[in-house]
Amino acid sequence: MTTASLVMLPGRAGAESVLRIGMTAADIPRTLGQPDQGFEGNRFTGVTMYDSLTMWDLSSADKPSVVIPGLATEWKVDDADKTKWTFKLRPGVTFHDGSPFNADAVVWNVEKVLKQDAPQFDPSQVGVTASRMPTLASARKIDDMTVELTTKEPDSFLPINLTNLFMASPTKWQKLYEAATGADDKAKSQATWTAFAKDASGTGPWKMTKFTPRERLELSKNEAYWDKARVPKSDKMILLPMPEANARTAALLSGQVDWVEAPAPDALPEIKQRGFKLYANEQPHVWPWQFSRVEGSPWNDIRVRKAANLCVDREGLKDGLLAGLMVPATGTFEKGHPWRGNVTFEIKYDKAAAQKLMQEAGYGPTKKLEVKIQTSASGSGQMQPLPMNEYLQQALAECYFDVKLDVIEWNTLFTNWRRGAKDPSANGANATNVTYAAMDPFFALVRFLQSSMAPPVSNNWGYINNPKFDELVKKARQTFDPAERDKALAELHAASVDDAAFLYVAHDVGPRAMSPKVKGVVQPKSWFIDFSPISVEP
C-alpha cells in the first residue's frame, strides 16, 4: 500500500469509533470462512467474523490460552466408541444474515471441506482446514441442537482441532448459489463462494461492511452478538495489508493507522519516545527451519542437524537484530511446560562443538555444505524473516555451511508448505522457514513428526519417517486422560529435540505497536487476540 493511498483513509466521522490496523500480510486474508495466510488469516478474518464450536480463551495476558466452549456449550467422547463425539450446541445464535445457527449448519460446514459431492464443497478451503483436523471424518445431526462428529481413529485432540473450523451461513450461501451461474455445478459453487467472500456471513462479533481485495477490509460491530460481553467496543475496524515493516512503522508514526503488527525493531526507540505503546508477550510459537529428510538431503545426517542448532547465537540475535523481541528456542516447548519432557540434547550456542560435528560429517573450511532454505520477506508470525535468515546465513558460514536463500511471497511459501520438499514448488530447497503455532498437540508436534502427515495430508514438509515418533503420536492421541496424555506428548517432544528434528531458533512475542488512544488491549499468550474489548479515544 502506498503512502498516497493511506492518506485517503477515513477519519472518525462524528462519534464513530474506528480502529485502523496495519497487518503484515500482503493481501487481505480470505474472507469466505476458512482464511488463508496462516494464523494471521485466522486472527483477522477468522475469529472476527466467524465462530467455531470450540474457541480460545483470549481474556488473560498471564495465563496460557486454553480451549473453551464456543458455538458448542459442551462435548463428550463416547465411552464405548472413542471415534464418536457428541457436541451440544449453543441456542439462540444467529448468523449475520439473520438465519439460525443449528445442527444443520454444523453438518453443512463440515461437509464444505470433507464431502466432495456436497454442493458447497470447496477444494480451495480444504488445504487450510482438513490438514488442521485430519482425523475428522463426518458429522451427523442428532437433533437441532446436537451433532455427532466421527473421527477416523480415536483422537483426543479433536476438540482443540475444531477451533479451526469456522461456521459460515448455509442460508446465505444457498441464496447466492441460486443466483449464481456456471458451466457446471462445480463452477457454480466456485462462483457462489467468490460472491460469499465479498458479502460474508458468520456468527462472529464483527460483520463485513466493505471489502477491497489487496487494499482494505472494513468490519463493523455485531450488536446482536450472542456473547454480550464480547460485543465490540469500537464501531468499526479497518484492516490494511502492509507487508513491509518500515512502511507499517511509518504509517503508525504519521497517524495514518492506530495499530501495527511487528513494527521495525530498529524503530522501537522512536516509537517509545513518541509515546506510542508497545505490546509483547511470549507466544506458543516457533520460528524454525524445517528440514527435508528425503533421500539425498544433507539434513539426513544427525551430526549436521545438531551442528546447525549449536552454531546459532540466539541471544545475539535477540539483543541485536530483534531489539529484545524474541525468546530463544531450545525446542518447541521450554522448561516448565508440561510437554517439554526429559530432553538430553541441549540446544545452546557452542560453535566449537558445531564445527567438530561438521568435521566428523566430512566438512570444513575448504569443503562447505551447501543448503538451500525457502523463506518469505514477510508474513504471519514470520517476525523479520529476511534479516533473520541473513543472520543465520552468516552464523552458519562459520560452521562450514553455505546457505542459499530462496525468498518468495508469504502466501506462496505457506501453500508450498503443504506440498512438501519433493514438490517442484520447493525450488530444490532442503529446508523451509514457516513459523508454527504450538498451542495444541497436533499443531505443535504431530503434523510434522508423524509419517502419515506427509504431503498432501498435512505439514510434514520434509517427509520425516521415524517409527518411534509414530508410536508416541499414537500413544498420545489415544490417551484421553489429560495427565497421561501430557506425559506421552512430553516423550514425543523430547524425542524430537534429541533427534534435532528442526533448527529451533526463536519464539515470537507478537510485538505490536499502537497509538496511546487505543485502550482495552489484552495481549494473550496466543497467536490470536480479541478485538472486542478494544476502543479508540477520539
N, C-alpha and C positions, 0 to 999 in steps of 0.2 A: 504494500500500500504506500502510495506516495504521500509526501507531506501536504501537497496540494489537496488531495482527496480527504486527508484528515481534517483540514481546516473546515471542510464542509459539514463536519459532524454537528448535529443539532445541540443547542444549549438546553437548558432546563426551562421549558415554557411554563410560565405560571408556577403553580405549586408542585408540578410533576417532578418526581424524584427519579433521576436517571443514573444508572451505574454503567460506565463505559470501560470495557476490558480489552487489553491488547494480549492476544493469545500467541503462543509460539508457532502455531500451525500456519502453513502457507495457504490454507483454504479452510472454509467453514467445514467442520466435520459433518458427515451425512446426517440428515435430519429425519429420515424416514422411520426411525425406531431402533435400528441397530447401527450405531455410529461406526465410522472408520477412524483412522488416525490414533489407534491405541486408546489408552485410558484418558488422553486429553479429549478425545471424542466423547467418551462416556461422561467426563466431567462437565462438558459444556453443552452437548446436545442429547445426552442420555438422561442423567439424573435430574436435569432441569425440566424437560418437557414430559418425561416418562417416569413410571414407577415399575418396579419388579416385585415378584412375590415376596422375596426377601431383600433386605437392603442394609446398607452400612450405617452404623451409628456414628454420625459426624459431629456430635454435640460437645465433645471434650478435646482440649488440646493436650491433656495429660495422660489419659488412658488410651490403650490401643483401641482402634476401631473394631467393633465386633458386629456380627450379623444379628439383625433384629427383625421383627415382623414388618412387612411392607403391605402389599396387597393381599398377602396371606396373614391371618392372625395366629395360626398355629399349624404344626405339621408333625407327622409321626411316621416312622417306618413300620411296616407290617412285621409283627413278631414272628410269624411263620414263614414269610417270604420277604427277604431283605431286599428284593428288587422292586418292591411296591411301596409307594409313599402316598399318604393321604394329606391333602392341604385344604384347610378351611379358609374360605375367602372373606375378605372384609366387606360387610354390607354397606349399601348406601353410597358407593363410589361411582362417579360418572366420568366419562371421557369429556374432553374439551368441547366436543360437538353435542354433548347432552345425552348421548346414549349410555346405557348402563354397563358397568363392568361386572362380569359374572363368569361362570364356569365355561360357557361357550367361548368367551373372549380368550380365556387361557388356552383352551384347546386350539383355537384358531392361531394364536401367536406361537405356540409350539410347532404347529404344522407349517407355518410360514417358512421355517428353516429346516424342518425334518421330513415333511411328507411331499415327495416330488410330484405327485399327481394332484396335489391341492391347488385350486385356482390361484391362491395367494402365495404359493411357494416362490421364493425369490433367491436364486442362486447367488446373487451379489451379497446377500446378507448371511449366507451360510458360513463363509470362512471366518468372519469375525465373531460368530456366535457358537456354532457347533463345536469349534475347536476349543471353546472355553467350558463346554459341558458335554464332553464326548461320550458319556455313558447314557445320557437321556435318550430313550427310545420312543416313547409315546405318551400321550395324555388322553384321559378319558373322563367325561363328565359323569359324576355320581348324582348330583342334584345341582340346582342353580348356584349354590354357594360352596360346593365341594368338588374337588377334582382328584383323580388318582394319576400319579406320574409313575411310569415304569422305566427302570434302567436296564441296560444290557447285562449288568452284573451287579452284585452288591456294592454299593458306593456310598460311604458315609459322608463324602464331600458334597453330595447333591445340593443341600440347602444353601451352601456357600456359592456353588457354581451358578445358582439361579439368580444371583444378583446381576448377572449379565444378560438376562432375557427380559427386554423391556416390552411393555404391553401397549401396542398400538390399537387404535379403534377399528374393529372389523366393520362396524356400521358405516363409518366414514369411507373406508376403503371400498366397500361394496357400492356405495353411491358413486364414487369416482370410476369404478370398474364399469358400471352400467353406462357411463357417458364416454368411456374410452374407446378408441379404435385401434386395430392392429391386424396384421396379416393372418395371425393365428392366435390361439389362446395365450401362448407364452408371450407374444409381442404385446397383446392387450394387457396382460398382467404387468409387464415391464412398464408400459405407458402409465398404468394406474399407480405404480409405486413412484414413478417420476412426478406425477401430479400430487401424490400424497406428501412427498418430500417438500413441496412448495407450500402446502397448506396442512401441516401435520396436526394430528390429534392424539394425545396421550392422556394420562390422568395426572400428570405431574404438577408441581407448584407454579410452573411457568408455561405460558402459551405463546406460540409463534404469532407474531404480528406482521413482520416484514422480513423478507429473505432475498438477498442479492448474492448469488454464488461468487466466491473468491473475494467478496468485499465486506459483507456485514450480515449479521443475523440479529434481528430485534425481537426480544421476548417481553411479554407483559405479565404482570402477576395474575395468578388464577385465584380470584376472590372466593371461588367455590371449592377450593382445595379441601380434601377430606380431613387433613390434619390441620386444624385451625391454628395450632402453634407454629406451623410452618408456612402459613400464607406470607408471601414475600413482603418485606418492609419497604422495598423500593417499588416504584410503579413500573419501571422499565429497566431492562438490561440490554446493552448493545455489545455484541461480540465482534471483534475485529481481528482478522488474520495479520500477524506481524512477525514473520519468521526471523527477522534479523534483530539480534539483541540490542544493538546500538540504536536502531530505529525505534524499537519499543521504548527504550530508555528516554530518548529524545522526546517522544510523544508524551510521556509522563511528565517530564520536567517542564514542558511547554504548556501543560494543562489541557492537551487535546484528548487525553484519556485519564481515567481516575485510578487505574489499576493495571499493572503489567505482570505477566508471568516471567520468571527467570530474567531479571534485569542484568545488564552487562556488569560482571564483577568489578571491573576497573572503575565503574561509575558509582560504586557504593558510597565512597566518602562524600561525593557531591549530593547524592540522593539524601543521605542522612543530614548533611549540613543544611540543606534547604528545607528541612522539616518534614520530608516525606517519611512514611513508616515502612519498615521492612519486617516482613513476617517470614519465619522459617521454622521447620520442625522436622525431626528425623522421620523419614517415611519408610514403610515396609517396601523396599525398592532396592534393586541392584543395578549398577552401571557396569556391565561386563564385556568381555569378549567371549563369545560362544564359539567353541572350536569345531571344525569339521573333523569327523572321525571316519570318513570314507577311506577306502583303500588308497594308499599313496599320500595321505595327508601328513605333513610334518608334525602335526599335533598328536599323532598316534603314539609317540614316544613320551612316556610319563615324565622322563627327565626334562624334556623340552617344556612340557606344560608347567612343571614345578619351577623351572628356571624363570619362565616369564613372570610367574607370581612373585618370585623373590627379587626380581630386578626393578620393581616399581617403587619409587619413594612416594608413598601415598600422602604422608604428612607434608612433603614438599609440594605436592600437587594442591593439597588443601590450603596451605598457608600462602602459597604463591599465586598461581593462576586463578584459583577459585575464591580467594579472599575469605577463606574460612567456611564457605558454603558447601560443605560435604562432610560425610563421616567415612573414614577409611573402612573398606570392606575386607574382612578376613573369612568370608563365606557368605552364604545367603542370609544367615542369621548370626548375630553376635552373641557374646557371652551373656547369660542371663535369660535368653529366650528359651522357651520350653522345647523348641525344635532344634536347638544348637547341637546337642549331642556331644559325645566324647571325641572331639577332633584331635588327631595326632599330628597332622601336617600343619605346622604353624606358619601362617602366611604373614610375612614381615619383609622389610627391606634388608636384604643381605646379598649385595652384589657379588661378593667373593664366592658365596655358595652357589649363586646362579651361574657364574662363569664356570665353576668347577663342573656343575651338572652338564652344561653345554659342551664342555671339552670332553666329558665322558661320552656324550652323544655324537662326538666327531666334529664339532665345530670350534672355531677360534678366530683370532684376529685376521687370519688370511683366508678363512673359509666361513663366510656368513651363511646363515639360514634365511632364505627369502620366504616371507609370509605376506599374505595379502588380506587386508581387512576391509570389509564393506561397512560403510557408515553413512551418516547424513550430516547436513550442515545445520539442522535444527530439528525440532520435533518434541512431542510429549515426553517428558522425563529424560530426554537425551542430554539435559543440562547444557554444557557448552561442547558439543561433540567434536567439532573440528579442532579447536585448540587443545582439547584433552587428548585426542588421538595423536596430535603432533607431539605433545608431551611424551606420550608412550613411545612414539616412534624414536624420539631422541634417547629416552631412557633405555629401551631395549637394544638400541645400537651398541651400548656399552657391554651388552651380554651376547654379542655376536649375532643379533637378529638384523635382517634387512627388511624393514616394514614398508610395504606399499599400501597406500590408501586409495580406496575406490569410493569416492564421495557422490552419493546420489540423493534425490529428493526423499524426504522423510516418509511420505505415504508409500512411495515405491519400495523403499527399504522394508517397511512394515509388511507390505504384500509379499515381498521376496522371502521374508522370514518364514512364511508358511509353505513356500515352495521348496526350500531346502538347498543344501550345499551342492547337490547333484544337478540342480536346475540351471539352464543357461543364464537365467537372470542373476545368478551369483557372480557372473563375470570372472569365474576362476578363483574367487575368494575362498580362503580356507578358514576364515573366521568372520563372524558378523557381530556388529555392535548395536544391539537393540536392547534397551533397558527393559527390565521386567519387574512386575509387581510381586510382592511376597506376602500378600495379605492372607492367602489361603493355600492349603497344601498342594492343590492342583497347579495353581499359577506359579507357586514358588519352586516346586520340585518336579512333580510328576510329568508335566508336559514336556520337560527337557530330558528327563532321565530314563523314562520307560521306553523300551524299544518299540512298542506298538504305537507310540505317539509320533513316530517319524512322519514326514510329509506324505500325503496331504492331510493326515488326520489332525495333527496339532503342531507344536513348535519345537520338536526335537530336530532342529535345523541340521545338526551335524551328524545325525544317524548314530547316536550313542547306542550301543548294544552290549549291555553288561548284565548278565544273569542275576548278579547279586542285587543290582538296582531293581530289576523286575520283581524279584522275590519280596523285597522290602516294600515296594509300592503296593503289591497285592495284600501284604500283611496290614499296612496302614489303612488301605481303602476298605478292607473287610472287617475292621475293628470299629465297633460302634460305641464302645466305652471311651469317652474323651481322654482320660488319663493314659489308658493303654495305647490309644491311637497316637497321642503325643510322643510316647516312647518309641513307637515304630518310626514315626517321622524323624525323630532325633537320630535314630540309627541310620536312616536314609541320608539325612543331611551330612552326618559325619563321614559316611562312606563316599559321598560325592566330593567333599572337600579333600579328603585324603587321596582321592584319585585326581585331584586338580582338574575337575570337570570343566571349569571355566577359568578365565583370568578375571578374578574378582578385584574390582578397582575401588568403587565408591558406592555409598548410599546417598541418595538425594535428600535434601532438606526442604525441597519445594519452595525456593525463595520467590517471594512476590513482593513488589513494592507498590505503594499506593498513596494517594493524597490523604492528608490528615483529616479531610472531610468525610472519608469513608469510615463508618462506625459499625460496631457489632460483629467484627471479624473473629471467627474462631478457626484457627488453623489446626486441624486434627492431625493425628499420626496416620495419614492416609493419602492416597493419590487424589482423593476427591475432597470437595469442600461444599458445605451447604450455603448457598447464596441467599436463602430465605431470610435469615436474621440481619442481613447487611443493609444499611441505609447510607444515604449520602446527604450531608448537610448542605443547605443552599449556600 
